[in-house]
Amino acid sequence: MNSLNDVWNEVLKVLSKDMTPTAVKTWFADCEPVDIEGNTLLIKVKSEFKRDIIYPYFGETIRGVLSDLFSADFDFQLLLPDEADNYNEHKPESGALPEMAGYTFEGFIVGKSNEFAHAAAVAVAEKPGEAYNPLFIYGNSGLGKTHLLLAIGQYIREHHPEKKIEYIKGDEFTNQMVKALKQGTAEEFRTRYRNVDLFLVDDIQFIAGKTATQNEFFHTFNNLYEAGHQIVITSDRPPMEMTLLDDRLRTRFEGGLMADIQPPDLETRMAIVRNKAAQLGLTLTDEAVELIAGKITNNIRQLEGAIKKLTAYTRILGRTITEKDVDTLLEDITKDYSVQPEHIIRETARYYNLRVEELRGQNRSKIPTLARQIAMYLMRTLTDLSLNEIGSEFEDRNHATVLSSIRKIEDLIRTDPHMASTIRSITSNINAT
């Protein structure tokens, strides 16, 4: 999730599945997310009457959505307007490293899609300020960027407790800066972030286009960098794709090590399923593991959320669920998660301004051919289709043709930053459909 509104919109999306639009509007239209404090989402509600209705009737659903989003036990608290105002007035400053269970290197499943970013993060944790500075980790939402960011912090805190660590999200940096200027505490704000050993910044993309924030961050970055202190940044895109980012910041971000995280392949997703199931005490057969990993391809957070739901079902039933149970439950769990071949073909064609028929067909011109190869690569990455099944989506192209296309795109991703950017953009569009 990239912001409080993103989190709240996901909650409303789930609530809307079982409620009429009128009911959603009646009970939740004037609710506003206030903050996330620890593992609790604070929400402002207009009246005691609504609060007394929401807790008993919708509380379990809201807690379930939040726990799935963050892959951790999560709760919520409803604040009346005066309580929300009082909280904002005395709001605790962010910066302390979040205590999120499982956000360690040991809890991170490594695969081809993330092995470089993982190795870079470990190197930084072991030699902060010496290995790669800054480390810039980027990729779509839900792929593990924040996990690696926090794992670095947890490792350094454990092995070097004397080091000062600050963690902040990009939008919160802006909020704190504005507040400091209004209250005349700008110098305290600057001192806080310019005198740390490890500066962890999540979702830096939110400062792009904000001139004053970028200027302040530029000087903070320079102070830390020149002092040899470690900076780690995450973003949903590389610096070159942030069109509103100040050139001074772009060159500094690109001057460090940039590590890309791609969606996990089937084998990595299966490993994630086994790992999460083991953590929760859920017993799954190999067939069930492959079934789950094959149907949920969008991101790791969704994959872990599905395992948590399956675990809840086993506790409700009071027995070990069968493969048939898993298959039945996944029909509901994965209906919003699974990626269909036609989605991939449609979004790839749209990206290149092609008709779907051109992409599926025999047109051997440069652009249709490249788009076709990309679509094949994405089907292999985002679905559990076999090479033959992928070929059948493109007028029965054979196994060898599909494999050659996939390998060509893999090579381009490694050598051509533009291709890596293209894959990220199309994947993001697919996940949004």
N, C-alpha and C positions, 0 to 999 in steps of 0.2 A: 504494500500500500504506500502511496506517495504522500498522503495528507489525511487530516482528520475527516475532511469531506469524502475522500475516497472510501475510508472505512465505513462511515455512516451510510453512504450510498449502497455499499455492499449489503449492509444490514437491511436497508429498505427493500433492496432487490429480492432478498429471500422472503421477507415478510409479505411482499406483494404476490408471491406465488400462492398463498393460502388466504389472501384477503382481497376484497373488492377495492378498486381505486378509491371509492368513497370512504371505505373504512380506513385505509392507509392515510388518506388526507385528514380524516377526523382526528385520529389519534397521534399522528406523527408529523403532520405538515409544519407545525411550529416548534418541533424539537430541534435543538442545535447542539452539535458536538462541541464541547468546551476544551477538553484536553485529554491526554492519556497520562495517567499517573501510575507508574509501576505497571501492573497488569490489570488496570481498571480504566475503562472508558467513561469519562464524565460527560453527561448529557444534560442540557438545560431543558426543562419542561415548564410550561406556562402555569399549571395549576396543580394543587394537591389532588384534585379529582382525577386528573389524567395520570399522575404518578401512581395513585392507588389502583388504577386499572392496568397500567403497563406492567408493573412488577409481577403480579400473579398470572396474567393472561399471556404475556409475550416474553417474560423474562427468560424462560428456558431456551426459546428460539434465539434470542439476542445473544445470550451467552454462548450458545453453540456456534453461531456465525463468527463471533469474535475469536473463539478458541480455534476454529478452523483457519481463519485468516492469519493468525499469529503462531499457529502450531504450538500453542502453550495454553495452560488454563487461564482463561480471561473472564473478567466480570465487568459489570457496568454499574454506575450510580447515577440516579436522577437528582438533579439539583433544581430547586425553585429559583426564580429570577434573582431574589436577593442573595441566595446562597451562591449562585453562579457569579454574581457581581463581587461578593466577598472573596470568593476563591481567586478570581482574576486579579483582585487588588493585592492579595497576599500570595500570589502564585509562586511556587518554588522555581528557582531558575534551573533550567536544564543544564546538562554538562556532565553530570555524573554518569559513569558507564552503566547502562541498563543491566539489571540482573535477570537475564533471560536464560532459563534452563536449556541446555543442549547447544548453546551457541559457542561451541569449542571446536578446535580442529579435529578432535576425536569424533565429534558428532557430525562431521561434514563428509558426505559421500563423494568420493572423487571418481570422475570418469573423463572420457576424452573431451567433453564439452567444457570442463572447468579445471582440468589438471594444471594448466599454466597459471591461472589466477590463484589456485590453491598453493602451488609451489612458491609463487611470489609472496603471498601473504605470510607463509611460514618463514621465508627468508627475512622478511621485514620484522616479524615478531622476534626472531632470534638475534637479529642485529639491527635494532632500530636506529635510524639516522645514518646507517652505513651501507645497507644493501641497495635499496631503491627508494629514492626520495624526490618527488612524491610518488606514492603508488596510487594509480588511478584505475579503479575497477568499474567496468560498465557492462550493462546487459539489461534485458527486459525485466519487468517486475516478477518477483517470485522465484528467481533462479539461484539465490544464495549470496547476493552481494553484501547485504547487511550481516548475514551470518559470518562471512569472512572478516568483515570490518570489526565486529564485536569479538570474534575469536582472537584477533590480534590484540585487542585491548585486554581480554581476559588473560591471555598468555603473559603479556608484559606485566600486568598487575600481580600475577602469581609469582613470576620469576624476578621482578624488579619492583617490589612494593614501594620503594622510595620515589619512583618516577611519578610525576604528576600527569594525569590523563584527563582530557576533556573530549566529550562527545556531543555533537550537535547536528541537527538537520538543517538543510539549507534555508528553509523558510523560517525556522526558529532563529537563525542568525540575524535575519532581517528584523524579526519582531523584537529581539533583544536590543538590537542597535537603535531602533526607533524609540523604544522605551527609555534607553539610556540618554538619548539626546533630549527627550522631553523632560526627564528628571534631573538633567545636569550631571549625570554620572558616566559620561562618555569615557573619561579617563580610566575609571574602574573597569568598564567593559573591555577596553583595549588591554589593560594589564592582565585581565583574567585569561584572555586567549593568546596573548603574545608571550606568556611565560609558562608554557607547558612543555613537557618532554614528548608527549604524543597527542596529536590533534586529529581526531576522527570526525570526518564530515560526511554525513549521509545525504544523498539526493541533492547534490550541489546544483543540479539543473535549475532549481527554483530561484537562484540568485541572478540568472541570466536576464538581462533587460532592466535590472534595477541598478541604476548608475551609482547611487550613494553606497549601496550594499557592496557592489563589486569593488568600489574604490577602497572601502574599509577592509574587505577580505584580501585585496591585493597587498595592502601594507601588513596585515596580519601574516599572510603567507610568506612575504619577504623576511619579516622578522624571524620567524621560526626556521625558515630554510637556511638563512645566513648563519643562524646559531647552531645548525646541524641537528635540529630537532625533527622528529619524524612526522610526516603528514600523510594521511591516508584518506582518499576521497572516493565516494561511489556516485554513480550517475546512471540514468537509464539510456544514455547515449554517449559517444565519444565527444571530446571537445570540438572537433571539426564540424559536428552536426548541430552545435548550439549556435545558431545564427545570431543570437542577441548577446552572446558572451563577449566581454571585452577582450580584445586581441592580446593585451598584456597578460591576462589570466590564461587564455588559450595556450600561448606559447610556454607558459610555466607548467601548466598541466601536462602538455605534450613533452616537456623536457624531462619528465621522470619516466617511469615504466607504466605503460598502459596495458591492462590485462582484460581480455574480453571473456564473458561467460555466455555460452550458447545454450539453448534448450537441451536437456539431457536426452541421450539416445535410449533405446529400449532396455539395454543391459544395465545402464546406470539407474533408470527408473525402477527396475526390478530390485536392484540392490537397496535403493531407498525404501521401497515397500518392505523388504525383509528387515531392514534396520529399524524402521518405525514400528513395525509389528512387534519386534522383539522388545523394544522399549516399553510397549504398552501391554505386553503379555498376551498378544494375539497369535494364535496358531493358524498358519495358512499353509496349504499344500502348494507345491511348485506350480501347479496348474492355476490355482487361484492368484498367486503372485503375478504370473504372466498375464492373466486376464485383467487384473487391476492396472498394471503398468501399461498394457496395450490400449486401454480405454482412456486413461487420463494422461494427456501429453502436454498440456499447456504450461504448467509450471510445478515446481516442487511443493509449494505451499498447498496447492489443490490436492496433490497426491497425498501429502501427509494428512490433510483434512479428511480425505476419504477413509484412510485407515482409522482415524479417530472415530468416525461414524460407525464403521464396521465393528470396532471394539465396543462401542456403546450398545449396538444391537446384540452382541454376544452376552453382555451383562444383563440386558433386559430379558433375553430368552433363557438365560441361565444354563446354557450349553454351548458346546463348540459348534460353530456354524459349518454347514456343508458347502461344497462347491455350488450346489444349486441355490443355496441361500445367498452366497456371494453374487452369483449371476443375477438373481432377482433384485437384490439390494442395489447393485451397480446400475441397474436401469434408471433408478431415480437419482443416485448419487452422481453419475457421469453424464447425465443428459445435457448439462451446461458445460461440461469439461471436455468432452471428446471432440476431436478435430476430424471432420469428414473430408475425403478426397476432393469433393466438389468445392468445398470452401477454399482449399489450397489452390486449386486450378482457377477459381473465380478471382481470388485476390491477387494471384500472380499475373493473370491476364490484365486485371485492372491497373496494376502497377505499371505495366508496359504499354497500356492503352491498346490492348489487343482484344479481339473477340475470343471467347472461349473456344470456338471451333478452330480458330487459327492455332491456338496453343495445343489443343489435343491432336490436331491433324498432321499433315505431311509437309507443311510449308518449311522449307529448309533455309529461308532467309536468316540473317544473323540474329535479329532480335527475337523472332518466334522460337528459334532453336535454343537460344540462351534461356529464354523464359521457360521453355519446356524442361530443360535440364534442371533449372532451379526448382520447378514444381516437383520433379522426381526426387530431388534431394530432400525437399521439405516433407514429402510423403514418407520417405525413409526415416527422417528424424522425428517427425511429429505423430506418426501412426505406427501400428504394428503390422502393416501390410508387407507381404513378401515381395521380392523383386518381380515375380511373375504377376502378382496382383497389381503392382504399380504399373507394369507394362500394359495391362488390360485397360487402364484408364486413358491410354494414349494410342488408341487404335491398334491394340495388341502388339506393341513393340516387345521384342524378346528380352530375355534375362540379361544377355550380354550388353545390349544397348543401354538398358537401365543402369546397370552397374557402371558402365563407362561414363555415363552422364553424371552419376553421383560422385564418382571419383574426380571428375573434372571440376565440379563445384567445390569439393573439399580442398582441392589444390588451390583454387582461386581464392578461397576464404583465407588460406594461410599466407598468400603472397600479395593479395590485392585488397587494401583497406576499403575500397569502394564496394567490392563484392560483399565483404563482411557487413558493411552498412546496409546494403540492399537486402540481405537476408534478414537482418534485424527489423528493418522497416516492414517487409512483407509479413514476417512472423507476427509482429505487433498488430498489423491489420487483421490477420487471421484470428488472433486471440480476441480481437474486439468484436468479431462477428458473432 
